[in-house]
Amino acid sequence: MANLIDLIGRIFISALFLLSAYNKIISIDGTIGWMEGFGIPGLLLYPSIILEIVLPFFIIIGYQARLCLLYTSDAADDSLR
């Protein structure tokens, strides 16, 4: 039962990051402009999107979940600012 609850929690956490990546893809021009407004090259958006898609799947399957959560939480923290 605890494993099932862990899996459900990992799916919900991963959904947040997958939705963030989806929103970045949908409004890519606006996101690049927003990033460049803070002095960050817009070219870095593409690796950010890739990480926000790949790492949540690692979180779901439990592969290096703590490490993946560390990287995605840092990316999410940046996208909320």
Contacts in CASP RR format, 6 or more apart in sequence:
PFRMAT RR
TARGET T0000
AUTHOR 0000-0000-0000
METHOD contacts of the structure
MODEL  1
MANLIDLIGRIFISALFLLSAYNKIISIDGTIGWMEGFGIPGLLLYPSII
LEIVLPFFIIIGYQARLCLLYTSDAADDSLR
7 60 0 8 1.000
10 59 0 8 1.000
10 60 0 8 1.000
10 62 0 8 1.000
10 65 0 8 1.000
11 60 0 8 1.000
13 56 0 8 1.000
13 59 0 8 1.000
13 69 0 8 1.000
14 56 0 8 1.000
14 57 0 8 1.000
14 59 0 8 1.000
14 60 0 8 1.000
15 56 0 8 1.000
16 76 0 8 1.000
17 52 0 8 1.000
17 55 0 8 1.000
17 56 0 8 1.000
17 59 0 8 1.000
17 72 0 8 1.000
17 75 0 8 1.000
17 76 0 8 1.000
18 52 0 8 1.000
18 53 0 8 1.000
18 56 0 8 1.000
20 52 0 8 1.000
20 75 0 8 1.000
20 76 0 8 1.000
20 79 0 8 1.000
21 49 0 8 1.000
21 52 0 8 1.000
21 53 0 8 1.000
24 31 0 8 1.000
24 45 0 8 1.000
24 48 0 8 1.000
24 49 0 8 1.000
24 52 0 8 1.000
24 79 0 8 1.000
25 49 0 8 1.000
28 45 0 8 1.000
31 45 0 8 1.000
32 42 0 8 1.000
32 45 0 8 1.000
33 42 0 8 1.000
35 41 0 8 1.000
35 42 0 8 1.000
35 44 0 8 1.000
35 45 0 8 1.000
36 42 0 8 1.000
48 75 0 8 1.000
51 71 0 8 1.000
51 72 0 8 1.000
51 75 0 8 1.000
52 72 0 8 1.000
52 75 0 8 1.000
55 68 0 8 1.000
55 71 0 8 1.000
55 72 0 8 1.000
56 68 0 8 1.000
56 72 0 8 1.000
58 64 0 8 1.000
58 65 0 8 1.000
58 68 0 8 1.000
59 65 0 8 1.000
59 68 0 8 1.000
59 69 0 8 1.000
59 72 0 8 1.000
END
